[in-house]
């Protein structure tokens, strides 16, 4: 257990940040999953609508430091390619 005042504060702040990041990651995964379910149902309009919100959440995750920039770009690219493939 930490004894210094600053170490105790760091433990408290880490706990709070862990909860915040965890909830943000969960929300991000849920929004991606909504796009994937629309893709499985072959509903292009629903997939496009879900993709708009998912893309926004992914980029927000980048700005908050939850995921890396290249990971976000890869996820967005793959989802958009799958949506485009539905129209073919």
Secondary structure, DSSP 8 states (H G I E B T S, - for coil): ---SHHHHHHHHHHHHHHHHHHHHHHHHHHHHHHHHHHHHTT-HHHHHHHHHHHHHHHHHHHHHTSS-HHHHHHHHHHHHHHHHHHH-
